[in-house]
């Protein structure tokens, strides 16, 4: 169970990094490639949640919801 919890926590850190990097413009190639890689990792999980949520006027709560669910799962494991 420790390995599963560790993988969940790493994914949570990736989600947080993706959310934080979305605040910054990606003018440079290194930042753009990092953002693209993180997006490829997180979008399969965040995308369906984003589609299921109603529109909130430009604020994306899907990352927060996925993060909270993963933290809950890691807590009960």
N, C-alpha and C positions, 0 to 999 in steps of 0.2 A: 504494500500500500504506500510505502514511502516513495517509491519511484513514480507512481501515479500522481501523488500530491506534488512532487517536484516538477513533473511535466506540466501539470495544471498551473503551477505558480510561474513557471517560465513563460507559458502562454499568456498569463495575465500581464507579466512584465512587457511582453511584446505588444499586447493591446494598448497598454499605457504609453509605450514609446510611439506607437502609431498615432495615437490621439495627440500626443504632444507635438510630434513632427508635423501634423496637419496644420498647426498654427503658423508655421514658418514657410515662406516661399522657397521653392526649390529651384533657384537660379543656377546653382552649380551642379555639375554632373555627379559628384560623389553623393551629395544629399539626395538627388533624384533617384539614384540607383538603390540607396538604402530605403527610401520611401516606397519604391516599387516592390522591393523584396518583402518588406513588412506587409504591404497591401496583399501580396500574393498569399502570404501565410495566414492573414486574418480574415480575408474576405469570404472564404468558404463558410465560416461560422457566423460572421457579423452580417453578411449580405442577407440571408433569409430572415434574420431578426429585423433588419432595417426595413425589409419589404412588408413585414407583418405589422409594423408599428404605423399608426396614423401620422400624417404630416404634422410637424411641429414648427413650421415656419423657419427652417434653416438650421435648427439645432438637432444634432444627431445623438439620440439617447441610446442607440443600439450598442455602442461600445461599452457604455456604462452598465447596461442590462446584462450583457454577456459576461462582463467582468464580475458583477455581483453574483451571477449564477455560478460561475467557476469558483469563486471564493467560497460560496456556500457548499458546493460539492467537495472542495478540498477540505473544508472544515469537518464535514461529516464522515469523510473517509478515515 
